Amino acid sequence: MMTSLFAPAIHVRFQGQSQRLNAGQLGLAANAGDNDIKHAVARVLEVSPSQLKFHVVERHDNGNITVRPEAVFG
């Protein structure tokens, strides 16, 4: 029997930099809410969660997550 070692990746765009984090290493459950994700990312980035206030959390079909600034149009 094979066990899956797959843990979703969290792709983060913050202050012009991109990082790839592992959801398992952040201690996030599969059903973690947006605020839980933002707080965990803020801890890794060593910033206040309020600095991610205008970031959105996107969930992808493959289980990965993207945390990025809101898109501003016009």
mmCIF file of the C-alpha atoms, coordinates in Angstrom:
data_MODEL
# 
_entry.id   MODEL 
# 
loop_
_atom_site.group_PDB 
_atom_site.id 
_atom_site.type_symbol 
_atom_site.label_atom_id 
_atom_site.label_alt_id 
_atom_site.label_comp_id 
_atom_site.label_asym_id 
_atom_site.label_entity_id 
_atom_site.label_seq_id 
_atom_site.pdbx_PDB_ins_code 
_atom_site.Cartn_x 
_atom_site.Cartn_y 
_atom_site.Cartn_z 
_atom_site.occupancy 
_atom_site.B_iso_or_equiv 
_atom_site.pdbx_formal_charge 
_atom_site.auth_seq_id 
_atom_site.auth_comp_id 
_atom_site.auth_asym_id 
_atom_site.auth_atom_id 
_atom_site.pdbx_PDB_model_num 
ATOM 1  C CA . MET A 1 1  ? 0.000   0.000  0.000   1.00 0.00 ? 1  MET A CA 1 
ATOM 2  C CA . MET A 1 2  ? 1.391   3.381  -1.009  1.00 0.00 ? 2  MET A CA 1 
ATOM 3  C CA . THR A 1 3  ? 0.843   6.448  1.112   1.00 0.00 ? 3  THR A CA 1 
ATOM 4  C CA . SER A 1 4  ? 0.734   9.888  -0.378  1.00 0.00 ? 4  SER A CA 1 
ATOM 5  C CA . LEU A 1 5  ? 3.319   12.377 0.812   1.00 0.00 ? 5  LEU A CA 1 
ATOM 6  C CA . PHE A 1 6  ? 1.684   15.157 -1.166  1.00 0.00 ? 6  PHE A CA 1 
ATOM 7  C CA . ALA A 1 7  ? 1.094   18.343 0.752   1.00 0.00 ? 7  ALA A CA 1 
ATOM 8  C CA . PRO A 1 8  ? -0.456  21.294 -1.017  1.00 0.00 ? 8  PRO A CA 1 
ATOM 9  C CA . ALA A 1 9  ? 1.861   24.096 -2.019  1.00 0.00 ? 9  ALA A CA 1 
ATOM 10 C CA . ILE A 1 10 ? 1.080   27.628 -1.002  1.00 0.00 ? 10 ILE A CA 1 
ATOM 11 C CA . HIS A 1 11 ? 2.365   30.117 -3.540  1.00 0.00 ? 11 HIS A CA 1 
ATOM 12 C CA . VAL A 1 12 ? 2.797   33.549 -1.963  1.00 0.00 ? 12 VAL A CA 1 
ATOM 13 C CA . ARG A 1 13 ? 3.319   36.886 -3.675  1.00 0.00 ? 13 ARG A CA 1 
ATOM 14 C CA . PHE A 1 14 ? 4.281   39.577 -1.155  1.00 0.00 ? 14 PHE A CA 1 
ATOM 15 C CA . GLN A 1 15 ? 6.104   42.882 -1.655  1.00 0.00 ? 15 GLN A CA 1 
ATOM 16 C CA . GLY A 1 16 ? 7.215   41.931 -5.153  1.00 0.00 ? 16 GLY A CA 1 
ATOM 17 C CA . GLN A 1 17 ? 8.668   38.578 -4.084  1.00 0.00 ? 17 GLN A CA 1 
ATOM 18 C CA . SER A 1 18 ? 7.345   35.067 -4.702  1.00 0.00 ? 18 SER A CA 1 
ATOM 19 C CA . GLN A 1 19 ? 7.733   32.115 -2.359  1.00 0.00 ? 19 GLN A CA 1 
ATOM 20 C CA . ARG A 1 20 ? 6.524   28.559 -2.355  1.00 0.00 ? 20 ARG A CA 1 
ATOM 21 C CA . LEU A 1 21 ? 5.564   27.186 1.042   1.00 0.00 ? 21 LEU A CA 1 
ATOM 22 C CA . ASN A 1 22 ? 4.301   23.771 2.112   1.00 0.00 ? 22 ASN A CA 1 
ATOM 23 C CA . ALA A 1 23 ? 0.881   23.702 3.803   1.00 0.00 ? 23 ALA A CA 1 
ATOM 24 C CA . GLY A 1 24 ? 1.939   20.762 5.971   1.00 0.00 ? 24 GLY A CA 1 
ATOM 25 C CA . GLN A 1 25 ? 4.954   22.618 7.299   1.00 0.00 ? 25 GLN A CA 1 
ATOM 26 C CA . LEU A 1 26 ? 2.678   25.525 8.231   1.00 0.00 ? 26 LEU A CA 1 
ATOM 27 C CA . GLY A 1 27 ? 0.459   23.194 10.231  1.00 0.00 ? 27 GLY A CA 1 
ATOM 28 C CA . LEU A 1 28 ? -2.597  23.983 8.128   1.00 0.00 ? 28 LEU A CA 1 
ATOM 29 C CA . ALA A 1 29 ? -5.482  21.578 7.855   1.00 0.00 ? 29 ALA A CA 1 
ATOM 30 C CA . ALA A 1 30 ? -6.953  20.842 4.443   1.00 0.00 ? 30 ALA A CA 1 
ATOM 31 C CA . ASN A 1 31 ? -10.067 22.815 5.376   1.00 0.00 ? 31 ASN A CA 1 
ATOM 32 C CA . ALA A 1 32 ? -8.208  25.884 6.716   1.00 0.00 ? 32 ALA A CA 1 
ATOM 33 C CA . GLY A 1 33 ? -10.034 29.153 6.166   1.00 0.00 ? 33 GLY A CA 1 
ATOM 34 C CA . ASP A 1 34 ? -8.626  32.211 4.447   1.00 0.00 ? 34 ASP A CA 1 
ATOM 35 C CA . ASN A 1 35 ? -7.761  33.954 7.728   1.00 0.00 ? 35 ASN A CA 1 
ATOM 36 C CA . ASP A 1 36 ? -5.975  30.860 9.054   1.00 0.00 ? 36 ASP A CA 1 
ATOM 37 C CA . ILE A 1 37 ? -3.932  30.694 5.853   1.00 0.00 ? 37 ILE A CA 1 
ATOM 38 C CA . LYS A 1 38 ? -3.073  34.398 5.964   1.00 0.00 ? 38 LYS A CA 1 
ATOM 39 C CA . HIS A 1 39 ? -2.031  34.177 9.631   1.00 0.00 ? 39 HIS A CA 1 
ATOM 40 C CA . ALA A 1 40 ? 0.212   31.163 8.957   1.00 0.00 ? 40 ALA A CA 1 
ATOM 41 C CA . VAL A 1 41 ? 1.808   32.887 5.957   1.00 0.00 ? 41 VAL A CA 1 
ATOM 42 C CA . ALA A 1 42 ? 2.324   36.073 8.001   1.00 0.00 ? 42 ALA A CA 1 
ATOM 43 C CA . ARG A 1 43 ? 4.175   34.052 10.668  1.00 0.00 ? 43 ARG A CA 1 
ATOM 44 C CA . VAL A 1 44 ? 6.537   32.615 8.048   1.00 0.00 ? 44 VAL A CA 1 
ATOM 45 C CA . LEU A 1 45 ? 7.084   36.030 6.473   1.00 0.00 ? 45 LEU A CA 1 
ATOM 46 C CA . GLU A 1 46 ? 7.552   37.522 9.959   1.00 0.00 ? 46 GLU A CA 1 
ATOM 47 C CA . VAL A 1 47 ? 5.020   40.281 9.302   1.00 0.00 ? 47 VAL A CA 1 
ATOM 48 C CA . SER A 1 48 ? 1.758   41.322 10.888  1.00 0.00 ? 48 SER A CA 1 
ATOM 49 C CA . PRO A 1 49 ? -1.304  39.544 9.484   1.00 0.00 ? 49 PRO A CA 1 
ATOM 50 C CA . SER A 1 50 ? -2.711  43.005 8.766   1.00 0.00 ? 50 SER A CA 1 
ATOM 51 C CA . GLN A 1 51 ? -0.079  43.342 6.030   1.00 0.00 ? 51 GLN A CA 1 
ATOM 52 C CA . LEU A 1 52 ? -1.951  40.630 4.122   1.00 0.00 ? 52 LEU A CA 1 
ATOM 53 C CA . LYS A 1 53 ? -5.289  42.436 4.515   1.00 0.00 ? 53 LYS A CA 1 
ATOM 54 C CA . PHE A 1 54 ? -5.583  43.181 0.801   1.00 0.00 ? 54 PHE A CA 1 
ATOM 55 C CA . HIS A 1 55 ? -4.379  39.751 -0.346  1.00 0.00 ? 55 HIS A CA 1 
ATOM 56 C CA . VAL A 1 56 ? -6.728  37.122 -1.715  1.00 0.00 ? 56 VAL A CA 1 
ATOM 57 C CA . VAL A 1 57 ? -6.573  33.372 -1.172  1.00 0.00 ? 57 VAL A CA 1 
ATOM 58 C CA . GLU A 1 58 ? -7.199  31.294 -4.287  1.00 0.00 ? 58 GLU A CA 1 
ATOM 59 C CA . ARG A 1 59 ? -7.767  27.551 -4.089  1.00 0.00 ? 59 ARG A CA 1 
ATOM 60 C CA . HIS A 1 60 ? -6.867  25.508 -7.142  1.00 0.00 ? 60 HIS A CA 1 
ATOM 61 C CA . ASP A 1 61 ? -8.351  22.191 -8.297  1.00 0.00 ? 61 ASP A CA 1 
ATOM 62 C CA . ASN A 1 62 ? -5.066  20.383 -7.589  1.00 0.00 ? 62 ASN A CA 1 
ATOM 63 C CA . GLY A 1 63 ? -5.162  21.408 -3.905  1.00 0.00 ? 63 GLY A CA 1 
ATOM 64 C CA . ASN A 1 64 ? -2.572  24.157 -4.164  1.00 0.00 ? 64 ASN A CA 1 
ATOM 65 C CA . ILE A 1 65 ? -3.245  27.647 -2.859  1.00 0.00 ? 65 ILE A CA 1 
ATOM 66 C CA . THR A 1 66 ? -2.145  31.082 -4.055  1.00 0.00 ? 66 THR A CA 1 
ATOM 67 C CA . VAL A 1 67 ? -1.985  34.076 -1.723  1.00 0.00 ? 67 VAL A CA 1 
ATOM 68 C CA . ARG A 1 68 ? -1.591  37.252 -3.763  1.00 0.00 ? 68 ARG A CA 1 
ATOM 69 C CA . PRO A 1 69 ? -2.489  40.937 -3.764  1.00 0.00 ? 69 PRO A CA 1 
ATOM 70 C CA . GLU A 1 70 ? -5.954  41.810 -4.985  1.00 0.00 ? 70 GLU A CA 1 
ATOM 71 C CA . ALA A 1 71 ? -6.037  42.724 -8.653  1.00 0.00 ? 71 ALA A CA 1 
ATOM 72 C CA . VAL A 1 72 ? -6.907  46.371 -9.240  1.00 0.00 ? 72 VAL A CA 1 
ATOM 73 C CA . PHE A 1 73 ? -8.417  47.327 -12.560 1.00 0.00 ? 73 PHE A CA 1 
ATOM 74 C CA . GLY A 1 74 ? -9.030  50.724 -14.130 1.00 0.00 ? 74 GLY A CA 1 
# 
